[in-house]
């Protein structure tokens, strides 16, 4: 597999404030990639025609099966009129009376050039504040199977260091690439966590958690051995798994995060005034065994692998959009469908207690996964401000920031099947119900903020399926990346 990287650094803008960091970013990342065996091509301060021709020429060199990384550092532009993101050339004039597409380069322009690659990463350090520019990027569209990363959360910006030099996002990428065993997904996760840590949570890079074929920027360390005169003893390394650590399930290519064991109070929290009777009384639950849970709702793309492998019942036609349909949460699944998928993936559906414990992410008395307040920017529900160009569900991980355990979309997008039968008196009854209805949790794109509360309970007949219900799985063990 060949390794190719294109890096574009735009600093000297003619109609926008000049930038100090892009050149330092691109130079430092290029050197790191070269050390990792990449053939790198780097360009500086390109106008629109220069950007398009550079991308075209680079794509002509790609061979089938190559691992391709494209990095841009400069200004980006979120255009609400055509629901697309653009990379700005140095001759971009925000006051020029023409469409954005006529004076900038759409991210979608990269779709065809990258298609021949075996695996792809698109890293955009383009969420900078600027005069007459919308805030950040907001429409992560890319070819299926392409890892896409923004330097800040959707519709948010992040400033460069005042004195210039490599910014926090690119520095975190470089550090993550150099770690032994650095896979593409792990690089973006580590970079995201590092930037969030050093910024005190003010900057949280966004990325679409799309699995790609196995690839290491830096090879894993060999397993150490201890040599004695009599024999060679292999020493097994068992590093402690940290809460929220992410690993990929090779069978389905979904990312899972580690949920540690612990104790929490399940049900209506003291400050919540919207609780129903079936959420009471709040009671202590012990999660004795930790588990791995899918970082997002199971996607249509992952479910398609299950269908191809098993011949399971095909789904009714669901909402798709070119290039992103596989990253939508799968819907149209009955409880039996979800249960069969999780078993195929090596696990099961979460219990209702496991779901709520994971959704809280360590915030044991919060009404919502992130706190006690909610706005249309925080989740995909009926007040969501981020549906476009989608009318119902949106790609997983697109809207909300991860909770304390690294889980996305625990509120909204689709409600999720759990393993437990529904009993309105379950919190006070001595034995669980064995009825046909199962508990669904989390609310959907079509529900109110009341249904997005962590303790909110809903139910659905096991044979029913609709466009609002999906699921996530838990597995007991996952191998180290």
C-alpha positions as CSV (number, residue, x, y, z in Angstrom):
1,X,0.0,0.0,0.0
2,X,1.4,3.4,-1.0
3,X,1.3,6.3,1.3
4,X,0.5,9.7,-0.2
5,X,-0.3,13.1,1.4
6,X,-1.3,16.5,-0.1
7,X,-0.9,19.5,2.2
8,X,-2.1,23.0,1.3
9,X,-1.1,25.9,3.4
10,X,-2.9,29.3,2.8
11,X,-1.7,32.2,4.8
12,X,-1.3,35.3,2.7
13,X,-4.9,36.2,2.0
14,X,-5.6,39.3,-0.1
15,X,-9.0,40.2,1.3
16,X,-8.9,38.6,4.7
17,X,-6.5,39.0,7.7
18,X,-3.2,37.2,7.0
19,X,-2.6,34.0,9.0
20,X,0.6,33.0,10.8
21,X,0.1,29.3,11.6
22,X,-0.7,27.5,8.3
23,X,2.8,27.3,7.0
24,X,4.3,26.1,10.3
25,X,1.4,23.6,10.6
26,X,1.9,22.2,7.1
27,X,5.7,22.0,7.4
28,X,5.6,20.2,10.7
29,X,3.0,17.8,9.6
30,X,4.7,17.1,6.3
31,X,8.0,16.2,8.1
32,X,6.1,13.9,10.5
33,X,4.3,12.1,7.6
34,X,7.5,11.8,5.7
35,X,9.1,10.1,8.7
36,X,6.0,7.7,8.6
37,X,6.8,6.7,5.1
38,X,4.5,9.1,3.2
39,X,5.3,10.6,-0.1
40,X,4.2,14.2,0.7
41,X,3.3,17.1,-1.7
42,X,3.0,20.5,-0.1
43,X,1.8,23.8,-1.6
44,X,1.6,27.3,-0.2
45,X,-0.7,30.3,-0.8
46,X,-2.8,29.0,-3.7
47,X,-5.5,30.9,-5.5
48,X,-8.6,29.1,-6.5
49,X,-7.3,27.9,-9.9
50,X,-4.1,26.8,-8.2
51,X,-6.0,24.7,-5.6
52,X,-8.1,22.9,-8.2
53,X,-5.2,22.1,-10.4
54,X,-3.0,20.9,-7.5
55,X,-5.8,18.6,-6.3
56,X,-6.3,17.3,-9.9
57,X,-2.6,16.7,-10.4
58,X,-2.3,15.0,-7.0
59,X,-5.2,12.7,-7.8
60,X,-3.6,11.6,-11.0
61,X,-0.8,10.0,-9.0
62,X,-3.0,8.0,-6.7
63,X,-2.8,4.2,-7.3
64,X,-5.6,1.8,-6.3
65,X,-5.1,0.8,-2.7
66,X,-3.0,3.8,-1.7
67,X,-3.6,5.4,1.7
68,X,-4.2,9.1,1.0
69,X,-4.3,12.0,3.4
70,X,-5.3,15.5,2.4
71,X,-4.6,18.3,4.8
72,X,-5.7,22.0,4.5
73,X,-4.7,24.8,6.8
74,X,-6.3,28.2,6.1
75,X,-9.7,29.7,6.2
76,X,-12.9,27.7,5.7
77,X,-16.4,28.9,4.8
78,X,-19.7,27.4,5.8
79,X,-22.3,28.4,3.2
80,X,-25.9,28.0,4.5
81,X,-27.3,28.8,1.0
82,X,-26.1,25.7,-0.7
83,X,-25.5,23.6,2.5
84,X,-21.8,23.0,1.8
85,X,-18.4,23.8,3.3
86,X,-15.6,25.4,1.3
87,X,-11.8,25.8,1.5
88,X,-10.8,29.4,0.8
89,X,-8.1,30.3,-1.7
90,X,-5.9,33.3,-1.0
91,X,-7.7,35.4,-3.5
92,X,-11.1,34.8,-1.9
93,X,-13.1,38.0,-1.5
94,X,-16.1,37.8,0.8
95,X,-17.5,41.0,-0.6
96,X,-17.4,39.9,-4.2
97,X,-20.9,39.5,-5.7
98,X,-20.7,35.9,-6.8
99,X,-21.6,32.5,-5.4
100,X,-19.2,30.8,-3.0
101,X,-18.7,28.0,-5.5
102,X,-17.3,30.4,-8.1
103,X,-14.6,31.8,-5.8
104,X,-13.7,28.9,-3.4
105,X,-13.2,25.1,-3.5
106,X,-16.0,22.9,-2.2
107,X,-15.0,20.0,0.0
108,X,-17.2,17.9,-2.3
109,X,-14.7,18.7,-5.1
110,X,-12.4,16.2,-3.4
111,X,-14.9,13.3,-3.8
112,X,-13.8,12.1,-7.3
113,X,-10.0,12.6,-6.8
114,X,-10.0,10.5,-3.7
115,X,-12.1,7.6,-5.0
116,X,-9.3,5.5,-6.2
117,X,-7.5,5.4,-2.9
118,X,-7.8,2.4,-0.7
119,X,-8.3,4.5,2.5
120,X,-8.7,8.2,2.9
121,X,-8.3,11.0,5.5
122,X,-9.5,14.5,5.0
123,X,-8.1,16.8,7.7
124,X,-9.3,20.4,7.6
125,X,-7.6,23.0,9.9
126,X,-10.1,25.5,8.6
127,X,-12.3,26.6,11.5
128,X,-10.8,30.1,12.0
129,X,-12.7,33.2,13.0
130,X,-12.6,35.8,10.3
131,X,-14.3,39.1,9.3
132,X,-17.4,38.5,7.2
133,X,-17.1,34.7,7.6
134,X,-19.7,32.3,9.1
135,X,-18.6,30.6,12.3
136,X,-16.7,27.4,11.6
137,X,-17.7,24.5,9.3
138,X,-21.0,22.7,9.4
139,X,-21.6,20.2,6.6
140,X,-19.1,17.3,6.8
141,X,-19.7,15.7,3.4
142,X,-17.1,13.3,1.9
143,X,-16.9,10.0,0.0
144,X,-18.0,7.0,1.9
145,X,-15.2,5.4,3.9
146,X,-13.3,8.7,4.3
147,X,-12.3,9.9,7.7
148,X,-13.1,13.6,8.0
149,X,-11.8,15.8,10.7
150,X,-12.4,19.5,11.5
151,X,-10.2,21.5,13.8
152,X,-13.2,22.6,15.9
153,X,-16.8,21.5,16.6
154,X,-19.5,22.1,14.0
155,X,-20.3,25.8,13.6
156,X,-17.5,26.8,16.0
157,X,-14.1,28.4,15.4
158,X,-10.7,28.2,17.1
159,X,-8.1,30.9,16.9
160,X,-4.4,30.2,16.2
161,X,-1.6,31.0,18.7
162,X,-1.2,34.8,18.9
163,X,2.5,34.6,17.9
164,X,2.0,32.0,15.2
165,X,3.6,28.6,15.1
166,X,2.0,25.2,15.1
167,X,-1.5,25.4,16.5
168,X,-3.0,23.0,19.1
169,X,-5.0,20.9,16.6
170,X,-2.0,20.2,14.3
171,X,0.4,19.6,17.2
172,X,-2.0,17.1,18.7
173,X,-2.3,15.3,15.3
174,X,1.5,15.1,15.0
175,X,1.9,13.7,18.6
176,X,-0.9,11.1,17.9
177,X,0.7,10.0,14.6
178,X,4.0,9.4,16.3
179,X,2.5,7.1,19.0
180,X,3.2,3.4,18.4
181,X,0.1,1.6,17.0
182,X,-1.4,4.8,15.7
183,X,-4.4,3.9,13.4
184,X,-6.3,6.6,11.6
185,X,-9.2,6.5,14.0
186,X,-7.0,6.4,17.0
187,X,-5.1,9.4,15.7
188,X,-8.2,11.5,15.5
189,X,-9.5,10.4,18.8
190,X,-6.3,11.1,20.6
191,X,-6.0,14.5,18.9
192,X,-9.5,15.4,19.8
193,X,-9.0,14.4,23.5
194,X,-5.6,16.3,23.7
195,X,-7.0,19.5,22.2
196,X,-10.1,19.4,24.5
197,X,-7.8,18.9,27.5
198,X,-5.4,21.7,26.8
199,X,-8.2,24.1,25.9
200,X,-10.2,23.3,29.0
201,X,-13.0,22.0,26.7
202,X,-13.3,25.3,24.7
203,X,-12.0,23.6,21.5
204,X,-13.2,20.1,20.6
205,X,-12.2,19.0,17.1
206,X,-14.9,17.2,15.1
207,X,-14.6,14.0,13.1
208,X,-16.8,11.5,11.5
209,X,-15.9,8.1,13.1
210,X,-15.8,6.2,9.8
211,X,-13.7,3.0,10.1
212,X,-11.1,2.4,7.4
213,X,-9.0,-0.7,6.6
214,X,-6.2,-1.6,9.1
215,X,-3.4,0.9,8.7
216,X,-0.7,2.1,11.1
217,X,1.1,5.5,10.8
218,X,3.6,4.2,13.3
219,X,3.8,0.4,13.9
220,X,2.9,-1.0,17.3
221,X,5.7,-1.8,19.7
222,X,6.7,-5.5,19.7
223,X,5.5,-7.5,22.7
224,X,8.5,-7.5,25.1
225,X,10.2,-10.8,26.0
226,X,12.2,-11.8,29.0
227,X,15.1,-14.1,28.1
228,X,16.5,-16.6,30.6
229,X,19.2,-19.3,30.0
230,X,16.5,-22.0,30.0
231,X,13.7,-20.4,28.0
232,X,12.1,-17.4,26.4
233,X,9.1,-16.1,28.3
234,X,6.6,-13.9,26.6
235,X,5.4,-11.1,28.9
236,X,1.8,-10.2,28.2
237,X,1.1,-6.5,28.3
238,X,-2.2,-5.6,29.9
239,X,-2.4,-1.9,30.1
240,X,-5.2,-0.5,32.1
241,X,-8.2,0.4,30.0
242,X,-9.3,4.0,30.7
243,X,-13.0,5.1,30.7
244,X,-13.9,6.3,27.3
245,X,-11.0,4.6,25.6
246,X,-12.0,3.7,22.0
247,X,-11.4,0.5,20.0
248,X,-12.6,-0.8,16.7
249,X,-14.6,-4.0,16.3
250,X,-13.0,-5.6,13.3
251,X,-16.1,-7.6,12.4
252,X,-18.4,-4.7,11.9
253,X,-15.9,-1.8,11.7
254,X,-17.7,0.2,14.4
255,X,-15.9,2.0,17.2
256,X,-16.7,1.1,20.8
257,X,-15.8,2.9,24.0
258,X,-15.0,1.4,27.4
259,X,-17.6,2.0,30.1
260,X,-16.1,1.2,33.5
261,X,-17.9,-0.6,36.4
262,X,-19.5,1.7,38.9
263,X,-22.5,2.6,41.0
264,X,-25.1,5.3,40.2
265,X,-28.6,6.3,41.1
266,X,-31.0,5.4,38.3
267,X,-34.1,7.3,37.6
268,X,-35.5,10.8,38.1
269,X,-32.8,13.2,39.4
270,X,-33.7,15.7,42.1
271,X,-33.7,18.8,39.9
272,X,-35.8,17.3,37.1
273,X,-39.4,18.6,37.3
274,X,-40.6,16.7,34.1
275,X,-40.3,13.1,35.4
276,X,-43.1,10.6,34.8
277,X,-44.2,8.0,37.4
278,X,-42.3,5.2,35.7
279,X,-39.0,7.0,36.3
280,X,-39.5,6.9,40.1
281,X,-38.2,6.2,42.7
282,X,-34.6,7.0,42.0
283,X,-32.6,4.0,43.2
284,X,-29.0,2.8,43.5
285,X,-27.8,0.4,40.8
286,X,-24.4,-1.3,40.8
287,X,-22.8,-2.0,37.4
288,X,-20.5,-4.8,38.5
289,X,-18.8,-5.4,35.2
290,X,-17.4,-2.9,32.7
291,X,-18.4,-3.2,29.0
292,X,-17.7,-1.8,25.6
293,X,-20.5,0.2,24.0
294,X,-20.8,1.4,20.4
295,X,-19.5,5.0,20.4
296,X,-22.5,6.0,18.2
297,X,-25.7,4.4,17.2
298,X,-25.2,1.5,14.8
299,X,-24.9,2.9,11.3
300,X,-26.7,1.9,8.1
301,X,-23.3,1.0,6.7
302,X,-22.4,-1.3,9.5
303,X,-25.9,-2.9,9.4
304,X,-25.4,-3.5,5.7
305,X,-22.3,-5.6,6.5
306,X,-24.5,-7.7,8.8
307,X,-27.1,-8.2,6.1
308,X,-24.5,-9.3,3.6
309,X,-22.8,-11.7,6.0
310,X,-26.0,-13.3,7.3
311,X,-28.8,-12.9,4.8
312,X,-31.0,-11.4,7.6
313,X,-34.3,-9.7,6.7
314,X,-33.7,-6.7,4.6
315,X,-34.9,-3.3,5.8
316,X,-37.6,-1.1,4.3
317,X,-36.3,1.8,2.3
318,X,-34.8,4.4,4.6
319,X,-33.5,7.9,4.2
320,X,-30.2,8.1,2.4
321,X,-28.1,11.0,1.0
322,X,-25.2,10.4,-1.4
323,X,-21.9,10.1,0.4
324,X,-23.4,10.1,3.8
325,X,-26.2,7.6,3.8
326,X,-24.0,4.9,5.3
327,X,-23.2,7.1,8.3
328,X,-26.9,7.6,9.2
329,X,-28.1,5.5,12.2
330,X,-29.9,2.4,10.9
331,X,-33.7,2.6,11.4
332,X,-36.5,0.3,10.4
333,X,-35.2,-2.4,12.8
334,X,-37.4,-4.4,15.2
335,X,-36.1,-5.6,18.5
336,X,-35.3,-9.0,17.1
337,X,-33.3,-7.3,14.2
338,X,-31.3,-5.3,16.7
339,X,-30.7,-8.3,19.0
340,X,-29.6,-10.5,16.0
341,X,-27.1,-7.8,14.9
342,X,-25.5,-7.4,18.3
343,X,-25.1,-11.1,18.7
344,X,-23.5,-11.3,15.2
345,X,-21.1,-8.4,16.3
346,X,-20.1,-10.5,19.4
347,X,-22.3,-8.9,22.0
348,X,-25.9,-8.0,23.0
349,X,-28.2,-5.1,23.5
350,X,-27.5,-3.0,26.7
351,X,-29.8,-3.4,29.7
352,X,-31.8,-0.4,30.6
353,X,-29.5,0.3,33.6
354,X,-26.4,-0.1,31.4
355,X,-27.8,2.4,28.9
356,X,-28.6,5.0,31.5
357,X,-25.3,4.6,33.3
358,X,-23.4,5.1,30.0
359,X,-25.6,8.0,29.0
360,X,-24.8,9.8,32.2
361,X,-21.1,9.6,31.5
362,X,-20.2,10.3,35.1
363,X,-22.7,13.3,35.5
364,X,-24.8,11.4,38.0
365,X,-27.3,14.1,38.7
366,X,-27.7,15.7,35.3
367,X,-31.0,15.9,33.5
368,X,-29.4,15.5,30.0
369,X,-26.1,13.8,29.1
370,X,-24.3,17.1,29.1
371,X,-26.0,19.0,31.9
372,X,-29.4,20.5,32.9
373,X,-30.1,22.8,29.9
374,X,-30.9,22.1,26.3
375,X,-31.0,24.1,23.1
376,X,-31.5,23.3,19.4
377,X,-27.7,23.1,19.0
378,X,-27.2,20.2,21.4
379,X,-29.1,17.4,19.8
380,X,-31.1,16.3,16.9
381,X,-34.7,16.6,18.1
382,X,-37.7,18.6,16.9
383,X,-36.0,21.9,17.8
384,X,-32.7,21.0,16.2
385,X,-30.8,23.7,14.3
386,X,-28.5,21.3,12.4
387,X,-30.8,19.0,10.4
388,X,-30.0,20.5,6.9
389,X,-29.6,18.9,4.4
390,X,-31.3,16.1,6.3
391,X,-35.0,16.1,7.2
392,X,-35.0,13.4,9.8
393,X,-31.9,11.6,11.2
394,X,-28.4,13.0,10.7
395,X,-25.0,11.2,10.4
396,X,-23.9,9.8,13.7
397,X,-21.7,12.0,15.8
398,X,-22.5,15.1,13.8
399,X,-24.2,17.3,16.4
400,X,-23.4,16.8,20.0
401,X,-20.1,16.6,21.7
402,X,-19.2,13.3,23.3
403,X,-20.2,12.8,26.9
404,X,-17.9,11.8,29.8
405,X,-17.5,8.3,28.4
406,X,-16.9,9.4,24.8
407,X,-20.4,8.5,23.6
408,X,-22.3,10.5,20.9
409,X,-26.0,10.9,20.4
410,X,-27.2,9.5,23.7
411,X,-30.0,12.1,23.4
412,X,-31.9,12.5,20.1
413,X,-31.3,11.3,16.5
414,X,-32.9,7.9,17.1
415,X,-34.3,6.3,20.2
416,X,-32.6,3.1,21.1
417,X,-33.7,-0.5,21.9
418,X,-32.6,-2.0,25.2
419,X,-32.6,-5.6,26.3
420,X,-35.3,-5.1,29.0
421,X,-39.0,-5.6,28.9
422,X,-41.0,-2.6,29.8
423,X,-42.7,-2.4,33.2
424,X,-44.1,0.9,34.4
425,X,-43.5,-0.1,38.0
426,X,-40.0,-1.6,37.4
427,X,-38.2,0.7,39.8
428,X,-40.4,-0.4,42.7
429,X,-41.6,-3.9,41.6
430,X,-39.8,-7.0,42.9
431,X,-39.6,-8.7,39.5
432,X,-39.3,-7.4,36.0
433,X,-42.1,-7.6,33.5
434,X,-42.0,-10.2,30.7
435,X,-44.4,-8.4,28.3
436,X,-44.0,-7.9,24.5
437,X,-42.9,-4.3,24.9
438,X,-39.2,-3.5,25.3
439,X,-37.7,-0.3,26.7
440,X,-36.4,2.3,24.2
441,X,-34.3,5.2,25.4
442,X,-32.8,8.5,24.4
443,X,-35.6,10.2,22.3
444,X,-35.4,10.8,18.5
445,X,-35.4,13.5,15.9
446,X,-39.1,13.8,16.2
447,X,-39.5,14.1,20.0
448,X,-39.5,16.9,22.5
449,X,-36.8,17.9,25.0
450,X,-38.7,16.0,27.7
451,X,-38.0,12.7,25.9
452,X,-34.2,13.5,25.7
453,X,-33.8,13.5,29.4
454,X,-31.4,10.7,30.6
455,X,-34.0,9.1,32.9
456,X,-36.9,9.3,30.3
457,X,-38.4,5.8,29.5
458,X,-40.4,4.8,26.4
459,X,-41.6,1.5,25.1
460,X,-42.2,-0.3,21.8
461,X,-43.6,-3.7,20.8
462,X,-40.8,-6.0,19.8
463,X,-42.3,-6.6,16.4
464,X,-42.6,-2.9,15.5
465,X,-40.1,-0.9,13.6
466,X,-40.1,2.7,12.4
467,X,-37.9,5.5,11.2
468,X,-37.3,6.8,14.7
469,X,-35.8,3.7,16.4
470,X,-32.3,2.3,16.2
471,X,-29.9,0.8,18.6
472,X,-26.3,0.4,19.9
473,X,-24.6,-2.7,21.2
474,X,-22.4,-3.7,24.1
475,X,-19.6,-6.4,24.0
476,X,-17.7,-7.8,26.9
477,X,-14.2,-7.7,25.4
478,X,-12.4,-6.1,22.5
479,X,-8.8,-6.6,21.4
480,X,-6.3,-3.8,21.7
481,X,-5.7,-1.6,18.6
